[in-house]
Amino acid sequence: MVKDICLVGGIYPPDAGGPSKFLLEFENFLLRKGEQVFVVVLTNDHSSVQVSPNLTKIRISRLASLPRRFLQFIRQLKLLDSPNHYFLAAGAFLEVLLANLRRTPRVIVKIPGDIVWERARNSGATNRDIFGFQDEKLSFKYWIMRRLYTRALKSADQVIVPSEGLRKLTKIWGIDQSRVELIYNSVDIPKYAGDKAESELSDVLTVCRLTEWKGVDELISAVSILGLSLTIVGDGPERNKLESLALKLGAKVNFLGEIDSEDVSREYKRSRRFVLNSSYEGLPHVLLEARASKLLCLAREGTGSSEVISHLHDGILYGGEGGLNLVQALRLSFSTEVSEEVFVERAYKDIELRFNQRNNFDRIFRVLTND
């Protein structure tokens, strides 16, 4: 039986980021199943409605004032409030809360992380890590934000988390754990199939938004010390500072900025190692993509990356107490102590087993429709 599915988000392609990527890929998954899909998202362009067979896309412009934007978004959600419509929100949680969707049979939220911490960290309001932030005395602004975010999660029929770390956070926030479902982020494996490029390889690749807590400055310093080349895919507020650092250190760094997904796939094939140096990750899509591309991966211990990589079995973790630092980990990854072929094959099998998009999207669909 065909179901009407409403997907809601704050970001959507061409916006970068895991939630944006998830919405588009899950939309395509639903369309392949023959479902009727409605998408309500924000855009940097003018507001628009696009209708095609089985798909209606409603874009709300960020160019409007914040109050007007909120009202437009909530109005569209209320128009879709129907006993036949199932809602899945990967963002815009406050709008979903304020829309007060009572007629719909199911409202599910899929959380990418702690958006309150991310905004506080990016604005310089805190320098604590995500777990340390949970018991920090918040300013009124972030206290209100925390209350609203938590209330939005509690109002949902079910909360999907992509990692054990995020499940622990929902417990701290007082979310009923019987309504929390762990479903890992996933990757469209065939999209990243193919052989590595024959020439013009970069020693190290990272793909991330250029914010302070992504640790790209430390990565630039590390490749400078080791004389390695680095390709950086992504943009953000730290870019100018990072370009200046690379110039100062004489590091071989290529800043590509935001590029489309096909070009990102090619960069995976043009690189020898992938590093994700974030101090926090929920369950990073880019790490899954790199492993699906059979790229030897390194990431920081104590983040969601630790739920993906098994240290010295299918990748390398660093940064933990008494463990390797980034320079040591990179040096080890290029040494004879590590078998690249063995590591990447193990990682690929793990992607097929735990992070297969077809399997995990089926699970999300069953949670959404309560089947």
C-alpha positions as CSV (number, residue, x, y, z in Angstrom):
1,M,0.0,0.0,0.0
2,V,1.4,3.4,-1.0
3,K,2.1,5.7,1.9
4,D,2.4,9.5,2.0
5,I,5.8,10.4,3.6
6,C,6.7,14.0,4.6
7,L,10.5,14.7,4.9
8,V,11.5,17.8,6.8
9,G,14.9,19.4,7.2
10,G,16.8,22.6,7.8
11,I,19.4,21.8,5.1
12,Y,19.0,20.1,1.8
13,P,21.2,19.9,-1.4
14,P,23.0,21.9,-2.5
15,D,23.6,22.5,1.2
16,A,26.4,20.4,2.5
17,G,26.2,18.1,5.5
18,G,25.1,14.7,6.7
19,P,21.4,15.6,7.3
20,S,21.2,17.2,3.8
21,K,22.7,14.1,2.2
22,F,20.4,11.8,4.2
23,L,17.2,13.6,3.1
24,L,18.0,13.4,-0.6
25,E,19.1,9.8,-0.5
26,F,16.1,8.7,1.6
27,E,13.8,10.6,-0.7
28,N,15.2,8.6,-3.6
29,F,14.8,5.4,-1.7
30,L,11.1,6.2,-1.1
31,L,10.5,7.1,-4.7
32,R,12.0,3.8,-5.8
33,K,9.5,2.1,-3.5
34,G,6.7,3.9,-5.2
35,E,5.7,6.0,-2.1
36,Q,4.2,9.5,-2.4
37,V,6.8,12.0,-1.0
38,F,6.6,15.5,0.3
39,V,9.7,17.5,1.2
40,V,9.7,20.7,3.2
41,V,13.2,22.3,3.6
42,L,15.0,25.6,3.7
43,T,16.9,27.1,0.8
44,N,19.2,30.0,0.1
45,D,17.2,30.8,-3.0
46,H,13.6,32.1,-3.2
47,S,10.8,30.1,-1.8
48,S,9.3,27.6,-4.4
49,V,7.1,24.6,-4.8
50,Q,8.1,21.9,-7.3
51,V,5.6,19.2,-8.2
52,S,6.5,16.0,-10.1
53,P,5.0,12.5,-10.2
54,N,5.0,11.2,-6.6
55,L,7.1,14.1,-5.3
56,T,6.3,17.6,-4.0
57,K,9.2,19.8,-2.9
58,I,8.5,22.9,-0.8
59,R,11.4,25.2,-0.3
60,I,11.2,28.0,2.3
61,S,13.7,30.8,1.6
62,R,16.2,31.8,4.2
63,L,16.2,35.3,2.6
64,A,13.0,36.1,4.5
65,S,13.1,37.5,8.1
66,L,13.4,34.8,10.8
67,P,9.8,35.3,12.1
68,R,8.4,35.2,8.6
69,R,10.4,32.1,7.7
70,F,9.2,30.3,10.8
71,L,5.6,31.1,10.0
72,Q,5.9,30.0,6.4
73,F,7.6,26.7,7.4
74,I,5.0,26.0,10.1
75,R,2.1,26.9,7.8
76,Q,3.4,24.4,5.2
77,L,3.7,21.7,7.8
78,K,0.2,22.3,9.1
79,L,-1.1,22.1,5.5
80,L,0.4,18.6,5.3
81,D,-1.0,17.6,8.8
82,S,-3.2,14.6,7.7
83,P,-4.2,11.2,9.0
84,N,-2.5,9.8,5.9
85,H,0.9,11.5,6.3
86,Y,3.9,10.2,8.1
87,F,6.6,12.7,9.1
88,L,10.3,12.2,9.3
89,A,12.4,15.2,10.4
90,A,16.1,15.3,10.0
91,G,16.2,19.0,11.1
92,A,13.9,22.0,11.6
93,F,12.9,20.3,14.9
94,L,11.6,23.5,16.5
95,E,9.3,24.1,13.4
96,V,8.0,20.6,13.8
97,L,7.3,21.2,17.5
98,L,5.5,24.5,16.9
99,A,3.4,23.0,14.0
100,N,1.9,20.7,16.6
101,L,1.2,17.9,14.2
102,R,-1.7,16.1,15.8
103,R,-3.6,14.5,12.9
104,T,-0.6,12.6,11.5
105,P,-0.2,9.0,12.6
106,R,3.6,9.2,13.2
107,V,6.2,11.9,13.7
108,I,9.8,10.6,13.8
109,V,12.9,12.7,14.3
110,K,16.4,11.6,13.3
111,I,19.0,13.6,15.2
112,P,22.5,14.3,13.8
113,G,24.0,15.5,17.0
114,D,23.5,18.1,19.7
115,I,22.6,21.3,17.8
116,V,22.7,23.4,21.0
117,W,26.3,22.5,21.6
118,E,27.2,23.0,17.9
119,R,25.8,26.5,17.9
120,A,27.4,27.4,21.2
121,R,30.8,26.0,20.1
122,N,30.7,27.7,16.7
123,S,29.8,31.0,18.2
124,G,32.5,30.8,20.8
125,A,30.1,30.6,23.7
126,T,31.8,27.4,24.9
127,N,35.1,25.6,24.4
128,R,34.0,22.4,26.1
129,D,33.5,19.1,24.3
130,I,30.0,17.8,23.7
131,F,29.7,15.7,26.9
132,G,31.4,18.3,29.1
133,F,28.9,20.9,27.7
134,Q,25.9,18.9,29.1
135,D,26.4,20.0,32.7
136,E,27.6,23.5,31.8
137,K,25.6,26.4,33.3
138,L,24.0,27.8,30.2
139,S,23.2,31.4,29.3
140,F,19.5,32.3,28.9
141,K,19.8,32.0,25.1
142,Y,21.2,28.4,25.2
143,W,19.0,27.4,28.1
144,I,15.9,28.3,26.1
145,M,17.4,26.5,23.0
146,R,18.0,23.4,25.1
147,R,14.5,23.4,26.5
148,L,13.0,23.7,23.1
149,Y,15.2,21.1,21.4
150,T,14.5,18.6,24.2
151,R,10.8,19.3,24.1
152,A,10.8,18.7,20.3
153,L,12.5,15.3,20.8
154,K,10.1,14.4,23.5
155,S,7.1,15.3,21.4
156,A,8.1,12.8,18.7
157,D,6.7,9.3,18.5
158,Q,10.2,7.9,18.1
159,V,13.8,9.3,18.0
160,I,16.3,7.7,15.7
161,V,20.0,8.1,16.6
162,P,23.0,7.1,14.4
163,S,25.4,6.2,17.2
164,E,25.7,4.9,20.8
165,G,27.2,8.2,21.8
166,L,24.1,10.1,20.7
167,R,21.9,7.5,22.5
168,K,23.7,8.4,25.7
169,L,23.0,12.0,25.1
170,T,19.3,11.4,24.7
171,K,19.3,9.7,28.1
172,I,21.0,12.8,29.6
173,W,18.3,14.9,28.0
174,G,15.6,12.8,29.6
175,I,14.2,11.1,26.5
176,D,12.3,7.9,27.2
177,Q,14.8,5.3,26.0
178,S,12.0,2.9,24.9
179,R,11.3,5.5,22.1
180,V,15.0,5.8,21.0
181,E,16.1,3.6,18.1
182,L,19.7,3.1,17.1
183,I,20.1,2.9,13.3
184,Y,23.5,3.6,11.9
185,N,24.1,6.2,9.1
186,S,24.7,4.4,5.9
187,V,26.2,4.6,2.5
188,D,25.1,3.7,-1.1
189,I,27.9,1.3,-1.7
190,P,27.8,1.0,-5.5
191,K,28.2,4.7,-5.8
192,Y,31.7,4.5,-4.4
193,A,32.8,1.4,-6.3
194,G,35.7,1.5,-8.8
195,D,39.5,1.4,-8.8
196,K,41.8,4.0,-7.3
197,A,43.2,6.6,-9.7
198,E,46.5,5.8,-11.3
199,S,48.2,9.2,-10.9
200,E,48.1,12.6,-9.1
201,L,47.3,11.0,-5.8
202,S,47.0,13.2,-2.7
203,D,48.7,11.7,0.4
204,V,45.8,12.7,2.7
205,L,42.2,13.8,2.2
206,T,39.7,15.3,4.6
207,V,36.1,16.2,3.9
208,C,34.4,18.4,6.5
209,R,32.9,21.8,7.3
210,L,35.7,24.2,8.2
211,T,34.8,24.9,11.8
212,E,37.1,25.1,14.8
213,W,36.1,21.7,16.3
214,K,36.8,19.8,13.1
215,G,40.5,20.1,13.9
216,V,41.8,20.9,10.4
217,D,44.5,23.2,11.8
218,E,46.0,20.3,13.6
219,L,45.8,18.2,10.4
220,I,47.6,20.9,8.4
221,S,50.4,21.1,11.0
222,A,50.7,17.3,11.0
223,V,51.1,16.9,7.2
224,S,53.6,19.8,7.3
225,I,55.7,18.0,9.8
226,L,55.6,14.8,7.8
227,G,56.0,16.4,4.4
228,L,52.7,15.0,3.1
229,S,50.2,16.6,0.7
230,L,46.7,17.3,1.9
231,T,43.5,17.9,0.0
232,I,40.6,19.6,1.9
233,V,37.1,19.4,0.7
234,G,34.6,21.7,2.4
235,D,34.2,25.3,3.3
236,G,33.3,27.3,6.4
237,P,34.2,30.2,8.7
238,E,37.8,28.9,9.4
239,R,38.9,28.8,5.8
240,N,40.8,32.0,5.7
241,K,42.6,31.2,8.9
242,L,43.5,27.7,7.7
243,E,44.8,29.0,4.3
244,S,47.0,31.4,6.2
245,L,48.3,28.6,8.4
246,A,49.1,26.4,5.4
247,L,51.0,29.3,3.8
248,K,52.9,30.1,7.0
249,L,54.0,26.4,7.5
250,G,54.7,25.9,3.8
251,A,52.4,22.9,3.8
252,K,51.3,21.3,0.6
253,V,47.5,21.9,0.9
254,N,44.9,22.1,-1.8
255,F,41.6,23.7,-0.7
256,L,38.8,22.6,-3.0
257,G,35.9,24.2,-1.1
258,E,32.4,22.8,-1.6
259,I,32.2,20.4,-4.6
260,D,29.4,18.2,-5.8
261,S,29.0,14.6,-4.7
262,E,30.4,13.1,-7.9
263,D,33.6,15.2,-7.5
264,V,33.9,14.1,-3.8
265,S,33.7,10.5,-5.0
266,R,36.6,11.1,-7.4
267,E,38.7,12.7,-4.6
268,Y,38.3,9.5,-2.5
269,K,39.8,7.6,-5.5
270,R,42.6,10.2,-5.8
271,S,43.8,9.9,-2.2
272,R,46.0,7.5,-0.2
273,R,44.7,8.2,3.2
274,F,41.5,9.7,4.7
275,V,41.6,11.6,8.0
276,L,38.7,12.9,10.1
277,N,40.2,14.9,12.9
278,S,37.0,16.2,14.5
279,S,36.7,16.4,18.3
280,Y,33.1,15.4,17.9
281,E,31.2,13.3,15.4
282,G,27.8,11.6,15.6
283,L,28.3,8.9,13.0
284,P,30.1,10.6,10.1
285,H,28.8,9.9,6.6
286,V,32.1,10.9,5.0
287,L,34.0,8.2,7.0
288,L,31.6,5.6,5.7
289,E,32.0,6.9,2.1
290,A,35.8,6.8,2.4
291,R,35.7,3.2,3.7
292,A,33.3,2.3,0.9
293,S,35.8,3.7,-1.5
294,K,38.5,1.4,-0.1
295,L,40.5,4.2,1.4
296,L,42.5,3.6,4.6
297,C,41.0,5.8,7.2
298,L,42.2,7.5,10.4
299,A,40.0,9.3,12.9
300,R,40.0,10.6,16.4
301,E,39.2,8.3,19.3
302,G,36.3,9.1,21.6
303,T,34.0,10.3,18.9
304,G,31.3,8.6,16.7
305,S,34.2,7.5,14.5
306,S,35.2,5.0,17.2
307,E,31.9,3.2,16.4
308,V,33.0,2.8,12.8
309,I,36.8,2.0,13.0
310,S,38.3,-1.0,14.8
311,H,41.7,0.2,15.8
312,L,44.6,-1.6,14.0
313,H,42.1,-4.0,12.5
314,D,40.4,-2.0,9.7
315,G,41.7,1.5,10.4
316,I,43.6,3.7,12.9
317,L,42.3,5.6,15.9
318,Y,44.3,8.2,17.7
319,G,44.0,10.9,20.3
320,G,43.0,8.8,23.3
321,E,44.7,8.7,26.6
322,G,48.0,7.0,26.3
323,G,47.4,6.3,22.6
324,L,48.8,7.7,19.3
325,N,48.8,11.4,18.4
326,L,47.9,12.5,14.9
327,V,51.5,12.7,13.6
328,Q,52.3,9.2,15.0
329,A,49.1,7.8,13.5
330,L,49.8,9.2,10.1
331,R,53.4,7.9,10.1
332,L,52.1,4.5,11.2
333,S,49.6,4.4,8.4
334,F,52.3,4.7,5.8
335,S,54.7,2.2,7.5
336,T,55.2,-1.5,6.8
337,E,53.5,-2.3,10.1
338,V,50.1,-1.6,8.5
339,S,48.8,-3.7,5.6
340,E,46.7,-1.3,3.6
341,E,45.1,-4.0,1.5
342,V,44.0,-6.0,4.5
343,F,42.7,-3.0,6.4
344,V,40.6,-1.6,3.5
345,E,39.1,-5.1,2.7
346,R,38.1,-5.5,6.3
347,A,36.6,-2.0,6.4
348,Y,34.7,-2.7,3.2
349,K,33.1,-5.9,4.6
350,D,32.1,-3.9,7.7
351,I,30.4,-1.3,5.5
352,E,28.5,-4.1,3.7
353,L,27.4,-5.6,7.0
354,R,26.6,-2.6,9.3
355,F,26.3,0.5,7.1
356,N,24.5,-0.8,4.0
357,Q,22.1,1.9,2.9
358,R,19.4,-0.5,1.6
359,N,19.2,-2.4,4.8
360,N,19.3,0.6,7.1
361,F,16.8,2.6,5.1
362,D,14.5,-0.3,5.2
363,R,14.8,-0.2,9.0
364,I,14.1,3.6,9.1
365,F,11.0,3.1,6.9
366,R,9.6,0.4,9.2
367,V,10.1,2.7,12.3
368,L,8.5,5.5,10.4
369,T,5.4,3.6,9.3
370,N,5.3,1.4,12.5
371,D,5.3,-1.7,10.3
